[in-house]
Amino acid sequence: MAKTPLLGTLGLALLLASAGMGRAGELVADAVQPLLEGTALAGGLLPDPAGRVKPALPQTAAPGHLVPFEQSADAYMLSGEDDVATFTFALEGPQVAAGGMLNIAYVNAVSVLPDTARMDVEINGRDAGGFAIASPGGVRTEKLSVAAEFLKPGRNVVRLRARQHHRVDCSLAATYELWTKLDPALTGFASTLPSGLADFDSLLAIRRNAAGRTDVRLVLPAAPDAAALNEAAPVLQALTLFLDRDDVTVSVADKPGTGPGIDLVMAMDRDGAAALAKRGLAAAPRGLSVQAGASADRAMVVMRAADAGDVTTALLAAVKGPMADGLQSGVFGKGRGVLAVDAGERRTLKETGYETRVFSGRLSRTDFTVEMPADFYPAEYATIDLRLSAATSPGLEQTAQLLVRVNDRVVTSHPFRNREGQQFDGKRIELPLRAFRPGVNTVELLAELPVAVDAACRPEERDDTKPRFILLDTTAIEVPQLARVGRLPDLAALAGKAYPYGAGKPFDLFIDRADTQSAGAGLTMLSRLALSARAPLNARIAIGAPSEGTGRDALVVSSQQDFAELGASGKTDFPDPARPDPMVTASVSPAASGNDAADLLEAFRTSTASRQEEGSLGSRIQLGLSAATRSFRRWLSYETDDARAAAHGEGSLVTLSQMRSPDGLATWTVIRAGSPHDAAAGVERLVAPAVWRDLQGGTASIETASLSVVSLPAAERYVADLDDLSPGNLRRLAAAWFSDNFQIYVLVVLASLGLFAAWLGLTVPRKGVRSDT
């Protein structure tokens, strides 16, 4: 690959910077800065070699109307020696003209050295100043004045860069102790003017409730029924996509909510003019509109229509009209840290929003998200190639290396062997396909960059003007041709791509009880799946138990204990409460059989026979081999110990299971809880961003006490979809299957040796032995 002028200049700058020259830092900045003019890196994201800090604009009185950042709470942590976080907030035209302040409320680790810790701030690619990170004792709010020329109507982008060092420890491990955490409730843009909450764009500025969630309440005039829920579901999904927030929770009630949030009111003509006037909606225009809510921090979205067909027409008009800009800059926008890839594609870090920056610390960390296709089969038949464009400086220790982690597991490493500095122009680093999973995957690049001075651990001698590493935004990943087959159960594909409910495929959403909490749980799950699919889902909502024989996939919300965790048990039918417990135990229910003595005797014989087998040498060897095989499979599939444990029934607030329907014609995803309240609380926890992105396997349970998630891998998977029957795809599927069933290779080798031994045993006696004597 030919070297680009930018890469060559940056590599030269790194070499000069670490060669011991007196103005090394200035040389790096002088060499790099002309190449970056007009980009976001021209400002505060490059290290200032002389330690000069651009002062913040003069502060004025703090405005009282805080426009929050749109990102959810788990995005507010900056960790390590050098970390960047990107946030967005939405403003209306008058708010832009008035300007305001950027409030950054934060607390940092005690281990952070306050003398050198800095937070640099950019707004829409322009340097907005910065401040020292020095608040280990509690939350502190820094306020940076922002002039109107820094802002724009609609979504504005804030980029924060935290550079921090350890007080006393210079080891690589100590960099994980460095963190600065922002307070989502107090961080945002403080405007002198309130958000009007009178149009769709103003909804982007809605604040979160006390639980840190975006509250959307569906207001219905009566108890929820299937007709009303089916009319509201498309509107609710479109609203969720427009907001582009992954912390939306939906409730259902007959009255508007209180506190920050959005009330979605379905004003249908069948309600009558008197009912609409009583609810204050007599003057509401037909179609979808936004109106002020009951309080200043609450908005009302009103759908006024005649029937379901009228709802669809009005919704399409809104999506193509006043909601279009918000959708394009939000859920359909680029540069949001996510690479949605497909077979044969090449994507660069620049497409995630990453910007090239120089690093001068011990451990450089860069992470991004890769969305793999939902029907991708992960196995050892190919690799994803990381094409590294980077450079290292002279003087690094022999232990310097680049580690690549996928889904929190190190999958490969590349040593930086040349102590005189190296330049990488698209260096190929192979990442195993098995480390990835359908849906969302987190990829992290960690460059360990120790130098001799680190061992002495004298902070006063550290020279941050000498960079050690630079990672270019031209670094790319190349995806090979993939084996394509839909295999279920797979909660990772469900969470990442809403599989198998996306791509416009019709399915049913069954809610077993017609109460507000069960309906809210179902609509919350539906909205979260729509956001994962980045499109509204074609769901038909029904009240009651799912029906067999339709061939339609289903999402089931049950709080009546009608469903067992079939994915773990391997059962093929739903249990009937009238049937006896099929498990053979020491205690047998009298209802199980008419002959109690025979049942007890059979149970005793089974129990003693099992104990005798467990005590035999052959049984112990067999169990040991089985355990070793399972351990090897777990290692091969990058499974963790946490993923193997599962909570069943007792102690579980809610359980999410995926299974084949009893008739074998469809897939059912069952959300099971002990009560409607548990279903609502459990689903709210399931769709929390930190939980949702880690869902995997065939079953996931939320524990009642700790609210932690416990997953269980699918005991058995079945093929739910196979559209590509081309020879190439079938060949890759065969290779993937053989890599999963590696025992076949052992059997083939043993069989070949046996055949050779048999042939040899037959041939030698018949031919005899010849001698030259």
CORMORA-V130286 format. One record per backbone hydrogen bond with DSSP energy under -1.0 kcal/mol. NH is the residue of the N-H (numbers start at 1). CO is the residue of the C=O. E is the energy in kcal/mol with one decimal. If there is no record, write none. Layout:
BEGIN
NH|CO|E / NH|CO|E
END
This chain:
BEGIN
8|4|-2.5 / 9|5|-2.4 / 10|6|-2.4 / 11|7|-2.6 / 12|8|-2.2 / 13|9|-2.4 / 14|10|-2.1 / 15|11|-1.9 / 16|12|-2.5 / 17|13|-2.2 / 18|14|-1.4 / 19|16|-1.1 / 24|21|-1.2 / 27|23|-2.3 / 28|24|-2.2 / 29|25|-2.4 / 30|26|-3.1 / 31|27|-2.4 / 32|28|-2.5 / 33|29|-2.8 / 36|33|-1.2 / 39|36|-2.2 / 42|39|-1.5 / 43|40|-1.3 / 46|43|-1.2 / 51|48|-1.8 / 65|191|-1.6 / 67|189|-3.6 / 70|88|-2.7 / 75|72|-1.9 / 76|73|-1.6 / 78|180|-2.8 / 80|178|-2.7 / 83|162|-2.2 / 85|160|-2.5 / 87|158|-3.0 / 89|156|-1.9 / 91|154|-2.1 / 96|92|-2.0 / 97|93|-2.1 / 98|94|-1.6 / 99|95|-1.2 / 100|146|-2.0 / 101|190|-2.4 / 102|144|-3.1 / 103|188|-2.9 / 104|142|-2.9 / 106|140|-2.7 / 107|181|-2.0 / 108|135|-1.6 / 109|179|-2.4 / 112|109|-1.4 / 113|165|-3.3 / 117|113|-1.2 / 118|163|-2.5 / 119|131|-2.6 / 120|161|-2.7 / 121|129|-2.6 / 122|159|-2.1 / 123|126|-2.5 / 124|157|-3.4 / 126|123|-1.5 / 128|121|-2.9 / 131|119|-1.8 / 133|117|-1.4 / 140|106|-2.7 / 142|104|-2.7 / 144|102|-2.2 / 146|100|-3.3 / 150|147|-1.6 / 151|148|-1.7 / 154|91|-2.9 / 156|89|-3.3 / 158|87|-3.2 / 159|122|-2.2 / 160|85|-2.9 / 161|120|-2.4 / 162|83|-2.7 / 163|118|-2.7 / 164|81|-1.8 / 167|111|-2.1 / 175|172|-1.3 / 176|173|-1.3 / 177|174|-1.5 / 178|175|-1.2 / 180|78|-2.8 / 181|107|-3.0 / 182|76|-3.0 / 183|105|-2.7 / 187|183|-1.2 / 188|103|-2.0 / 189|67|-2.6 / 190|101|-3.2 / 191|65|-3.3 / 203|200|-1.3 / 204|201|-1.2 / 205|202|-1.5 / 206|203|-1.8 / 209|213|-2.6 / 212|209|-2.1 / 214|247|-1.6 / 216|249|-2.3 / 217|262|-2.9 / 218|251|-3.2 / 219|264|-3.0 / 220|253|-2.5 / 229|225|-2.3 / 230|226|-2.4 / 231|227|-1.7 / 232|228|-1.8 / 233|229|-2.2 / 236|232|-2.7 / 237|233|-2.3 / 238|234|-2.2 / 239|235|-2.3 / 240|236|-2.1 / 241|237|-2.4 / 242|238|-2.2 / 243|239|-2.3 / 244|240|-1.9 / 249|214|-2.2 / 251|216|-2.0 / 253|218|-2.2 / 261|297|-1.3 / 262|215|-2.5 / 263|299|-2.5 / 264|217|-3.4 / 265|301|-2.9 / 266|219|-1.3 / 267|303|-2.7 / 269|305|-1.8 / 271|268|-1.8 / 272|269|-1.6 / 276|272|-2.0 / 277|273|-2.6 / 278|274|-2.3 / 279|275|-1.4 / 280|277|-1.4 / 281|276|-3.2 / 284|281|-1.2 / 287|304|-2.9 / 289|302|-2.3 / 291|300|-3.5 / 293|298|-1.7 / 298|295|-1.6 / 299|261|-2.1 / 300|291|-2.8 / 301|263|-3.0 / 302|289|-2.6 / 303|265|-2.7 / 304|287|-2.5 / 305|267|-1.3 / 311|307|-2.0 / 312|308|-2.0 / 313|309|-1.9 / 314|310|-2.4 / 315|311|-2.4 / 316|312|-2.3 / 317|313|-1.9 / 318|314|-1.8 / 319|315|-2.5 / 320|316|-2.2 / 323|318|-2.5 / 324|321|-1.4 / 327|323|-2.0 / 328|324|-2.3 / 329|325|-2.2 / 332|327|-2.3 / 333|330|-1.6 / 335|351|-1.3 / 337|352|-1.6 / 339|369|-3.0 / 341|371|-2.0 / 345|342|-1.7 / 347|477|-2.4 / 349|475|-2.6 / 350|473|-1.8 / 351|348|-1.0 / 352|349|-1.6 / 353|350|-1.5 / 354|349|-1.5 / 359|469|-2.9 / 364|447|-2.4 / 366|445|-2.1 / 368|443|-2.3 / 369|337|-2.1 / 370|441|-3.0 / 371|339|-3.1 / 372|439|-2.9 / 376|373|-1.4 / 377|483|-2.2 / 381|379|-1.4 / 384|431|-2.6 / 385|478|-2.1 / 386|429|-3.2 / 387|476|-3.3 / 388|427|-3.1 / 390|424|-1.3 / 391|470|-1.8 / 392|422|-2.7 / 393|468|-1.8 / 395|419|-2.7 / 397|450|-2.9 / 400|397|-1.8 / 401|448|-1.5 / 402|414|-2.7 / 403|446|-3.5 / 404|412|-2.3 / 405|444|-2.8 / 406|409|-2.7 / 407|442|-3.1 / 411|404|-2.7 / 412|404|-1.2 / 414|402|-2.4 / 416|400|-2.4 / 417|415|-1.0 / 421|418|-1.3 / 424|390|-3.4 / 426|388|-1.0 / 427|388|-2.3 / 429|386|-2.2 / 431|384|-2.8 / 433|382|-1.1 / 435|432|-1.1 / 436|433|-1.7 / 439|372|-1.4 / 441|370|-1.7 / 443|368|-2.8 / 444|405|-2.8 / 445|366|-3.5 / 446|403|-3.0 / 447|364|-2.5 / 448|401|-2.9 / 449|362|-3.6 / 454|451|-1.3 / 455|452|-1.1 / 457|453|-1.2 / 461|458|-2.3 / 462|459|-1.2 / 466|463|-1.3 / 468|359|-2.9 / 469|359|-2.2 / 470|391|-1.9 / 472|389|-2.5 / 475|472|-1.6 / 476|387|-2.0 / 477|347|-2.7 / 478|385|-2.7 / 479|345|-3.0 / 485|375|-2.8 / 486|721|-3.5 / 488|718|-2.5 / 491|697|-2.8 / 494|490|-1.5 / 495|491|-2.7 / 496|492|-2.6 / 497|493|-2.2 / 498|494|-1.4 / 499|493|-1.9 / 501|498|-2.3 / 505|502|-1.6 / 507|538|-1.9 / 508|553|-2.4 / 509|540|-2.5 / 510|555|-2.5 / 511|542|-2.4 / 512|557|-2.3 / 515|513|-1.4 / 519|515|-2.2 / 520|516|-2.4 / 521|517|-2.1 / 522|518|-2.2 / 523|519|-2.5 / 524|520|-2.3 / 525|521|-2.1 / 526|522|-2.2 / 527|523|-2.5 / 528|524|-2.2 / 529|525|-2.2 / 530|526|-2.0 / 531|527|-1.8 / 532|528|-1.9 / 533|529|-2.4 / 534|530|-1.1 / 535|530|-1.7 / 539|537|-1.6 / 540|507|-2.1 / 542|509|-2.6 / 544|511|-2.1 / 554|667|-2.4 / 555|508|-2.9 / 556|669|-3.1 / 557|510|-3.0 / 558|671|-3.2 / 566|564|-2.2 / 569|565|-1.6 / 570|566|-2.1 / 579|576|-2.0 / 592|589|-1.9 / 599|595|-1.8 / 600|596|-2.5 / 601|597|-2.5 / 602|598|-2.4 / 603|599|-2.5 / 604|600|-2.2 / 605|601|-2.7 / 606|602|-2.4 / 607|603|-2.2 / 608|604|-2.7 / 609|605|-2.5 / 610|606|-2.0 / 611|607|-1.8 / 612|608|-2.3 / 613|609|-2.2 / 614|610|-2.1 / 615|611|-1.4 / 620|616|-2.2 / 621|617|-2.5 / 622|618|-2.3 / 623|619|-2.6 / 624|620|-2.5 / 625|621|-2.5 / 626|622|-2.3 / 627|623|-2.6 / 628|624|-2.4 / 629|625|-2.5 / 630|626|-2.4 / 631|627|-2.4 / 632|628|-2.4 / 633|629|-2.4 / 634|630|-2.5 / 635|631|-2.4 / 636|632|-2.8 / 637|633|-2.2 / 638|635|-1.1 / 639|634|-2.7 / 644|641|-1.2 / 650|648|-1.9 / 652|649|-1.8 / 653|702|-3.7 / 655|672|-2.4 / 656|700|-3.6 / 657|670|-2.5 / 658|698|-1.9 / 659|668|-2.5 / 661|666|-2.9 / 664|661|-2.3 / 668|659|-3.0 / 669|554|-2.4 / 670|657|-2.9 / 671|556|-3.4 / 672|655|-2.8 / 673|558|-2.2 / 679|675|-2.4 / 680|676|-2.3 / 681|677|-2.5 / 682|678|-3.0 / 683|679|-2.4 / 684|680|-1.9 / 685|681|-1.5 / 686|682|-2.4 / 687|683|-2.4 / 688|685|-1.0 / 691|688|-1.1 / 692|688|-3.2 / 693|689|-1.9 / 694|691|-1.1 / 695|692|-1.3 / 698|712|-2.3 / 699|712|-1.6 / 700|656|-2.4 / 701|710|-2.5 / 702|654|-2.7 / 703|708|-2.5 / 704|651|-3.0 / 707|703|-1.6 / 710|701|-2.5 / 712|699|-2.5 / 715|567|-1.0 / 718|488|-3.3 / 720|486|-3.3 / 721|486|-1.3 / 730|726|-2.4 / 731|727|-2.4 / 732|728|-2.1 / 733|729|-2.5 / 734|730|-2.2 / 735|731|-2.3 / 736|732|-2.5 / 737|733|-2.7 / 738|734|-2.5 / 739|735|-1.9 / 740|736|-1.6 / 741|737|-2.3 / 744|741|-1.6 / 745|742|-1.0 / 746|742|-1.0 / 747|743|-2.4 / 748|744|-2.6 / 749|745|-2.4 / 750|746|-2.7 / 751|747|-2.9 / 752|748|-2.4 / 753|749|-2.5 / 754|750|-2.6 / 755|751|-2.5 / 756|752|-2.4 / 757|753|-2.5 / 758|754|-2.5 / 759|755|-2.6 / 760|756|-2.7 / 761|757|-2.7 / 762|758|-1.8 / 763|759|-2.5 / 764|760|-2.3 / 767|763|-2.7 / 768|764|-2.5
END
